[in-house]
Amino acid sequence: MVNPDTAHHQDQYRTANAEPTVTVTRKDLPLHCPMPGTALWASHPRVFLPIDETDDGRYQCPYCGTQFLLEDEA
């Protein structure tokens, strides 16, 4: 269920899919788009992205086109 108070707190959320490339680490797995903290009202349904199964650590969201890059943790 959508939180009815979301509209009252828009300054606390990032604009949906505002970053064309998002760098993630293994701590973010399982990866899904939209990411936590995104204003869901202006986004798309949550989709899980198997970035850890790719050869180059990159995955593009099929809904919004956001590019994700999996980096090794230092």
N, C-alpha and C positions, 0 to 999 in steps of 0.2 A: 504494500500500500504506500502511496506517495505521502510524504510528510507535508501536511497542510501548512506548516510554518516555514517551509523552504523559501517562499517569496519574501518573507520578512528578514531573511538573513543572506541575501545574495552576495553581499560584500565578503562573505566568509568562504565562497566557492570560486574556483577558477572557471573561466569561460570554457564551455565544452569544446574539447578538441582544438584548443587554441595553439598548441605547439605542434609543428609539422613533424618533428622528430623527438622522441622521448627515450632517454637512456634509462635502462633498468638493470638490476642485478638479480642474482639468484634468490635474494631475500624477497623479491617481488613476485616470485612464482608461487602458484600458477598465475600466469599473466592474463589479465582480462582488460578489455576496453569497453566502456570508459573506465579510467583509473579512479581510485578512491579520491575524494575531494572534488570531483568534477560535478558541476551542476547538472544533475541527471535530467532535469526537465527539458533541457535544450540539447539532449544527446540522443543516442540510439540504444537499443536493447543491449544488455551485457553479452559479450561474446568472449569466449576463452581462446587465447592465441598460443599455439604450441611452439613458441620461440625457441625453447630448449631442444627441439628436434630438428632445427635447421642447421645447415652446414656453416653458414656465415653469421649466425646470431642476429639475424634481422627478420622482421616480420611486419607486414602491412595489414592494418585493420581493414577487413573487407567492407565495413560500413562507412567509415569516415576517411580512410586513407592515411591515418596517422602512422608514421613509421616508428617502429620500436627497435632499439639496439640493445642487445644483451652484452653487458661488459663484465669482465671478471673483477671480482672484488680485490682490492689491494691489501 
